[in-house]
Amino acid sequence: MQNVITDVEGLLVGQAQDDKVKTGVTVLTSDRPFTAAVHVMGGAPGTRETDLLAPDKTVQKVDALVLSGGSAFGLDAAGGVADALREEGRGFVAGPVRVPIVPSAILFDLVNGGDKDWTRNPYKALGREAYAARGTEVALGSHGAGTGAMTAGLKGGLGSASVRLPTGHVVAALVAVNALGTATVGAGRHFWAAPWEDGAEFGGLGLPASFPDPHHPVTKAELMGISKGNTTIGIIATDADIDQAQLTRLATAGHDGFARALVPSHTPADGDLIFGAATGAKPLSGEFDMLALCHAASVVMTRAIARGVHAATPAAGDPFPCWSEV
């Protein structure tokens, strides 16, 4: 167990970024199609092919999931991944052709100090590059879709966490943290996620001695004078053999992790979204297994969010410092 989403056997992660633009792409894929689902809780989502993931739709499995920076421009990243998959002969069989199924979601990182004056949209190329880099290693912090992410007052980043349950099932999270609100309590170094920390995976500081007024949270709207520039997007994955409806419930439970680790979360100015991914390798053995999976989903997402912010590294022109600099 590496405490990352590729602890779910068979899943692979690839990442690419453009440090000049301060943006990037993260791809979750596998050597074979896997069951996927989605649940959206934020008020400003940006997505591709997410309607297809409803349990009543024809296609139940996908070839990859994409998390990208770039706001609407970043939706092109999925096209680069789809092109690469098609060249490999992957995709949903539709008559004489194969159509790769690559749902994606984006976060808004267009006001993070990077050079956005490109002449050609860079995201399709970044998507292809990220897919080509797939493997079991997952770099956290300022990598992939977390490259240019920000929270209120601190740089955001890409986080991941996992757990193996007593049943043998693995549940894991991958998340790009770019929230309107904060991952830390007030202006301090303590994480809201502290009660769910495993060891010292994001500093081991525990909880602060006091808390600010919860009715008046710190946000980018206050610190930057704008409410735009947000959205936390993630994936909950498992090796459990569950159907698309159950997986939708698992993704929904993952949003509890957003609410525990980010204050505020699910705002009208965030496009908060969680994909579900299931390889189906291990059957459920009892009536309470699904309950355990859902609870684990909320906990690993909580931890992953804090790990993403904790691992961020500084770059020239950043509007906010990294956690390690505070």
Helices and strands as residue ranges (DSSP letters): G 5-7, E 11-18, E 23-40, E 47-48, G 51-53, E 61-68, G 71-76, H 77-87, E 92-94, E 97-99, E 104-106, H 123-132, G 144-146, E 157-164, E 170-177, G 194-196, H 220-224, E 233-240, H 244-261, E 273-282, H 289-310, G 323-325
